[in-house]
């Protein structure tokens, strides 16, 4: 179909056709005409494309962050793959202003946007905090918070979209003192400390170096009151209130500090854990948000020799993609299939290579610059 004949169609049909295409094609098609450029760059089209892409498995991608060492120097690279684990691209993190950090850490993702910290020392507060869209290669530098901790293991970040204010927000949670929690409005570019405390006193936050689980407009993480009592703490980014979310009783009885994590799969809050003896991996999902009785055990598989198993994605047929630490390597498997080792990305001139973070994300046109310009 020629450009002329396509443009002769009603606008709603053109939008419906283009909104089903991958981001790479749409970025090229912006050059076809001024009309197409304006349409593809519009807030309405970006949102429509995201809603369609989030339901299309072919537009779901796997992002793997790796760190390589050569003669004591670190280099962070990013690999992109389809969910079938066929490697597509390997490249360095996009760095602004010619800043070349030794370490890059991906904290979380939302709507195809990633929150990335860059620093020259592995265990310190990030020197630069970025909001990055790997599909469009667009990046902005976010402001630093007024309060920062020296050891980055004392806090974690979450990124989520607040539909009530039409704004993306970044939550920074302190592992030791929730009075130091902060929130950033990306649209306004301002950090502030949160006035409210969590519902419980003397709760230890358990992050396992994972990102905060964001679902139903709230961030979620695991908290320990005292052994063996655990809770899920949630923080709503619209009204900025904390509350406790229920856990299924069997999970409470089998969880340990090292082996239990709260996450999100297919829009559902989930918790996964390994039994104390390391023999069995269990995955529970909350089918109706906030309803304790809706917790359902989705998966139970042997976990012998696998100290850490992380569910990443649920396929249409119910199979779950799992990321596992196995024999000091990061490998993948489905809930029924064999282990698949990630393709060897270690070059001959690199002494050591390890995987830092793994994310399944939706390719999107969401623009970090448009968010800060209040154009979304």
C-alpha positions as CSV (number, residue, x, y, z in Angstrom):
1,X,0.0,0.0,0.0
2,X,1.5,3.4,-1.0
3,X,1.7,6.3,1.4
4,X,-0.8,8.2,-0.6
5,X,-3.4,5.5,-0.5
6,X,-2.8,4.9,3.2
7,X,-3.2,8.6,3.9
8,X,-6.5,8.6,2.0
9,X,-8.0,6.3,4.6
10,X,-9.9,7.7,7.6
11,X,-7.7,8.8,10.4
12,X,-9.0,6.3,12.9
13,X,-8.1,3.4,10.5
14,X,-4.6,4.8,10.0
15,X,-4.2,5.1,13.8
16,X,-5.4,1.5,14.2
17,X,-2.9,0.1,11.7
18,X,0.1,2.1,12.9
19,X,-0.6,1.4,16.6
20,X,0.0,-2.3,16.1
21,X,3.5,-1.9,14.6
22,X,6.8,-2.3,16.6
23,X,8.6,0.8,17.8
24,X,11.5,0.4,15.3
25,X,9.1,0.7,12.4
26,X,7.3,3.6,13.8
27,X,10.5,5.6,14.5
28,X,11.3,5.2,10.8
29,X,7.8,6.1,9.7
30,X,8.0,9.4,11.4
31,X,10.0,10.5,8.4
32,X,7.3,9.6,5.9
33,X,5.4,12.9,6.3
34,X,4.7,15.7,8.7
35,X,1.3,14.2,9.4
36,X,2.8,10.8,10.4
37,X,5.4,12.5,12.5
38,X,2.8,14.5,14.4
39,X,0.5,11.5,14.8
40,X,3.2,9.1,16.1
41,X,4.6,11.7,18.4
42,X,1.2,12.6,20.0
43,X,0.2,11.7,23.5
44,X,-2.9,9.9,22.4
45,X,-1.0,7.6,19.9
46,X,1.8,6.8,22.4
47,X,-0.8,5.7,25.0
48,X,-2.8,3.7,22.5
49,X,0.3,2.0,21.2
50,X,1.4,1.1,24.7
51,X,-2.0,-0.4,25.6
52,X,-1.9,-2.6,22.5
53,X,1.8,-3.6,22.8
54,X,1.3,-4.7,26.4
55,X,-1.1,-7.4,25.2
56,X,1.1,-8.5,22.3
57,X,3.8,-11.1,23.3
58,X,5.8,-10.3,20.1
59,X,6.3,-6.7,21.5
60,X,7.5,-8.0,24.8
61,X,11.3,-8.0,25.1
62,X,13.9,-9.3,27.5
63,X,16.6,-6.9,28.7
64,X,19.7,-8.3,30.4
65,X,22.3,-6.1,32.1
66,X,25.8,-7.5,32.3
67,X,29.0,-6.2,33.8
68,X,32.3,-7.2,32.4
69,X,35.8,-6.8,33.8
70,X,39.1,-6.3,32.1
71,X,42.2,-5.6,34.1
72,X,40.1,-4.5,37.0
73,X,38.0,-2.1,34.9
74,X,34.3,-2.5,34.8
75,X,32.0,-2.1,31.7
76,X,28.2,-2.4,31.8
77,X,26.5,-3.6,28.6
78,X,22.9,-4.2,27.8
79,X,21.5,-7.2,25.8
80,X,18.1,-7.3,24.1
81,X,16.3,-10.5,23.2
82,X,12.9,-11.9,22.3
83,X,11.2,-14.0,24.9
84,X,12.5,-17.0,22.9
85,X,16.0,-16.0,24.1
86,X,17.4,-15.3,20.7
87,X,19.9,-12.6,21.1
88,X,19.3,-9.4,19.1
89,X,21.6,-6.6,20.2
90,X,24.4,-5.9,22.7
91,X,25.4,-2.4,23.5
92,X,26.6,-0.1,26.2
93,X,24.3,1.9,28.4
94,X,23.4,5.3,26.9
95,X,25.4,7.8,28.9
96,X,24.7,11.6,28.9
97,X,27.3,14.3,28.5
98,X,30.0,11.9,27.7
99,X,29.9,10.5,31.2
100,X,31.6,7.1,31.3
101,X,30.8,5.3,34.6
102,X,32.3,2.1,35.7
103,X,29.0,0.7,37.0
104,X,25.4,1.0,35.7
105,X,22.5,-0.4,37.7
106,X,19.0,-0.8,36.3
107,X,16.6,-0.4,39.2
108,X,13.2,-0.9,37.7
109,X,11.0,-0.4,34.6
110,X,7.5,0.8,33.8
111,X,5.7,1.3,30.5
112,X,8.9,0.6,28.6
113,X,10.9,3.2,30.6
114,X,13.8,2.2,32.8
115,X,15.3,3.9,35.9
116,X,19.0,3.6,35.7
117,X,21.7,4.6,38.2
118,X,25.3,5.3,37.0
119,X,28.2,5.5,39.4
120,X,32.0,5.0,39.6
121,X,31.9,3.0,42.9
122,X,29.7,-0.1,43.1
123,X,28.2,0.4,46.5
124,X,27.5,4.1,46.6
125,X,24.6,6.4,45.7
126,X,24.3,6.8,41.9
127,X,26.2,9.7,40.5
128,X,23.6,10.2,37.8
129,X,20.0,8.9,37.8
130,X,18.5,8.4,34.3
131,X,15.1,7.8,32.9
132,X,15.7,5.8,29.7
133,X,13.6,4.3,26.9
134,X,15.8,1.7,25.2
135,X,13.3,1.4,22.3
136,X,13.6,5.0,21.2
137,X,17.1,5.5,22.7
138,X,15.8,8.6,24.5
139,X,17.3,9.5,27.9
140,X,16.9,12.3,30.5
141,X,18.9,13.0,33.7
142,X,16.7,13.1,36.8
143,X,17.5,15.4,39.7
144,X,19.3,14.0,42.8
145,X,17.4,13.8,46.1
146,X,18.4,16.0,48.9
147,X,19.0,13.1,51.1
148,X,21.2,10.2,49.9
149,X,22.8,7.3,51.6
150,X,26.3,6.2,51.1
151,X,25.6,2.4,50.8
152,X,23.1,1.7,48.0
153,X,22.2,-1.6,49.7
154,X,20.2,0.4,52.3
155,X,17.6,1.5,49.8
156,X,15.8,0.6,46.6
157,X,13.9,2.5,43.9
158,X,10.5,2.0,42.3
159,X,9.1,3.6,39.1
160,X,5.3,3.8,38.5
161,X,2.7,5.8,36.7
162,X,0.2,7.9,38.7
163,X,-3.0,8.0,36.7
164,X,-4.6,10.6,39.0
165,X,-1.9,13.2,38.2
166,X,-0.9,11.9,34.8
167,X,2.7,11.7,36.0
168,X,5.5,9.1,36.5
169,X,6.8,9.0,40.0
170,X,10.0,7.5,41.6
171,X,9.9,6.1,45.1
172,X,13.1,5.7,47.1
173,X,12.6,3.4,50.1
174,X,15.1,3.3,52.9
175,X,15.7,-0.3,54.2
176,X,16.4,0.8,57.8
177,X,14.2,3.9,58.4
178,X,11.0,4.6,56.6
179,X,10.9,8.2,57.8
180,X,13.7,8.7,55.2
181,X,11.6,7.5,52.3
182,X,11.3,10.0,49.4
183,X,9.3,10.5,46.2
184,X,10.1,12.2,43.0
185,X,7.5,13.7,40.6
186,X,9.1,13.3,37.2
187,X,6.9,15.9,35.7
188,X,7.9,18.6,38.2
189,X,11.4,17.3,38.7
190,X,11.2,17.7,42.5
191,X,12.0,15.2,45.3
192,X,10.4,15.4,48.8
193,X,10.4,13.3,51.9
194,X,7.2,11.5,52.7
195,X,5.3,12.7,55.7
196,X,3.6,9.4,56.6
197,X,5.1,6.4,58.2
198,X,4.3,2.8,57.3
199,X,1.4,1.1,59.2
200,X,3.7,-1.0,61.4
201,X,6.5,0.0,63.7
202,X,9.8,-2.0,63.8
203,X,9.3,-3.6,60.4
204,X,12.4,-4.6,58.5
205,X,12.2,-4.2,54.7
206,X,13.4,-7.1,52.6
207,X,14.4,-6.2,49.1
208,X,16.7,-9.0,48.0
209,X,18.2,-6.4,45.7
210,X,15.0,-6.5,43.6
211,X,12.9,-3.7,42.3
212,X,9.7,-2.7,44.1
213,X,6.6,-4.5,42.7
214,X,4.2,-1.9,41.2
215,X,0.5,-2.9,40.6
216,X,-2.9,-1.1,41.1
217,X,-1.2,2.2,41.6
218,X,0.9,1.1,44.5
219,X,4.4,-0.2,45.2
220,X,4.8,-3.4,47.2
221,X,7.6,-5.0,49.2
222,X,8.1,-7.6,51.8
223,X,8.5,-6.7,55.4
224,X,9.4,-8.8,58.5
225,X,7.9,-8.0,61.8
226,X,9.5,-10.8,63.7
227,X,10.3,-14.4,62.7
228,X,8.3,-16.1,61.4
229,X,5.8,-13.2,60.8
230,X,5.9,-11.5,57.4
231,X,3.7,-8.9,55.7
232,X,3.5,-7.2,52.4
233,X,3.8,-3.4,52.7
234,X,2.2,-1.3,50.0
235,X,2.5,2.4,49.2
236,X,-0.1,4.1,47.0
237,X,1.5,6.9,44.9
238,X,-1.7,8.8,44.4
239,X,-2.8,9.4,48.1
240,X,0.7,8.6,49.5
241,X,-0.6,6.2,52.1
242,X,0.9,2.9,53.4
243,X,-1.1,-0.2,54.2
244,X,-0.6,-4.0,54.8
245,X,-1.6,-6.5,52.1
246,X,-2.5,-10.0,53.1
247,X,-0.3,-13.0,52.5
248,X,-1.5,-16.6,52.1
249,X,-1.0,-18.6,55.3
250,X,1.1,-21.3,53.8
251,X,3.6,-18.7,52.4
252,X,3.9,-17.1,55.9
253,X,4.9,-20.5,57.3
254,X,7.6,-21.4,54.8
255,X,9.3,-18.1,54.0
256,X,12.8,-17.2,55.0
257,X,14.5,-13.9,54.8
258,X,16.8,-14.9,52.0
259,X,14.4,-16.8,49.8
260,X,11.2,-14.8,49.5
261,X,10.3,-11.9,47.2
262,X,7.2,-10.0,46.2
263,X,6.7,-9.3,42.4
264,X,4.2,-8.7,39.7
265,X,3.2,-11.1,36.9
266,X,0.6,-10.4,34.3
267,X,-0.8,-7.5,36.4
268,X,-1.2,-9.7,39.5
269,X,0.6,-9.4,42.8
270,X,2.7,-12.5,43.4
271,X,5.0,-13.9,46.0
272,X,7.6,-16.6,45.3
273,X,9.7,-18.5,47.8
274,X,11.8,-21.6,48.3
275,X,11.4,-24.0,51.2
276,X,13.9,-23.9,54.0
277,X,15.7,-27.0,52.7
278,X,15.9,-25.5,49.2
279,X,14.1,-28.4,47.6
280,X,10.9,-26.7,46.2
281,X,10.2,-23.5,44.5
282,X,6.6,-22.1,45.0
283,X,4.8,-19.3,43.2
284,X,1.6,-17.8,44.5
285,X,-0.6,-15.2,42.7
286,X,-3.3,-12.9,44.0
287,X,-6.0,-13.1,41.4
288,X,-8.2,-10.4,43.0
289,X,-6.1,-7.6,44.3
290,X,-6.5,-7.0,48.1
291,X,-8.5,-10.2,48.6
292,X,-6.6,-12.7,50.8
293,X,-8.9,-15.6,49.7
294,X,-7.9,-15.1,46.1
295,X,-4.3,-16.2,46.7
296,X,-3.7,-19.3,44.5
297,X,-0.6,-21.4,44.2
298,X,0.3,-21.2,40.5
299,X,3.5,-23.2,40.4
300,X,5.5,-25.8,42.5
301,X,8.7,-27.2,41.0
302,X,11.8,-28.9,42.3
303,X,14.6,-26.4,43.1
304,X,17.5,-28.7,43.9
305,X,20.8,-26.9,43.2
306,X,19.1,-23.6,42.3
307,X,19.5,-21.1,45.2
308,X,17.6,-18.3,43.5
309,X,14.7,-18.6,41.0
310,X,12.9,-15.5,39.8
311,X,9.6,-15.7,37.7
312,X,9.8,-13.1,34.8
313,X,6.8,-13.7,32.5
314,X,3.7,-15.8,32.0
315,X,3.0,-17.0,28.4
316,X,-0.4,-17.3,26.9
317,X,-0.4,-21.1,27.6
318,X,0.3,-20.6,31.3
319,X,4.0,-21.4,31.1
320,X,6.3,-19.3,33.3
321,X,9.7,-18.0,32.2
322,X,12.1,-18.4,35.1
323,X,15.5,-16.8,35.6
324,X,17.7,-19.0,37.8
325,X,21.1,-19.0,39.5
326,X,22.5,-22.4,38.7
327,X,26.1,-23.6,39.3
328,X,27.2,-19.9,39.6
329,X,25.7,-19.1,36.2
330,X,22.5,-17.3,35.3
331,X,20.2,-19.6,33.2
332,X,16.7,-19.6,32.0
333,X,14.0,-22.2,31.9
334,X,10.2,-22.5,31.6
335,X,8.2,-24.1,34.4
336,X,8.2,-27.4,32.3
337,X,11.2,-27.0,30.1
338,X,15.0,-27.6,30.6
339,X,17.6,-25.0,31.6
340,X,18.8,-22.7,28.8
341,X,22.1,-20.9,29.3
342,X,22.1,-17.3,28.1
343,X,24.4,-17.1,25.0
344,X,28.0,-16.5,25.9
345,X,28.7,-12.8,25.6
346,X,32.2,-12.9,27.0
347,X,34.8,-11.6,24.5
348,X,38.3,-12.9,24.3
349,X,39.7,-9.7,25.9
350,X,37.3,-9.8,28.8
351,X,38.4,-11.7,32.0
352,X,35.0,-12.0,33.7
353,X,31.4,-11.4,32.9
354,X,28.3,-11.6,35.1
355,X,24.6,-10.8,34.7
356,X,23.3,-8.1,37.0
357,X,19.6,-7.6,36.1
358,X,17.0,-9.2,33.9
359,X,13.7,-7.5,32.9
360,X,10.8,-8.3,30.6
361,X,9.4,-5.1,29.3
362,X,7.0,-3.7,26.7
363,X,8.5,-1.8,23.8
364,X,6.9,1.7,23.9
365,X,7.0,5.2,22.5
366,X,6.8,6.8,25.9
367,X,9.1,9.8,25.9
368,X,11.1,10.9,29.0
369,X,11.4,14.4,27.5
370,X,7.7,14.7,26.9
371,X,7.0,13.7,30.5
372,X,9.1,16.5,31.9
373,X,7.6,18.9,29.4
374,X,4.1,18.0,30.7
375,X,3.1,16.8,27.2
376,X,1.9,13.3,28.0
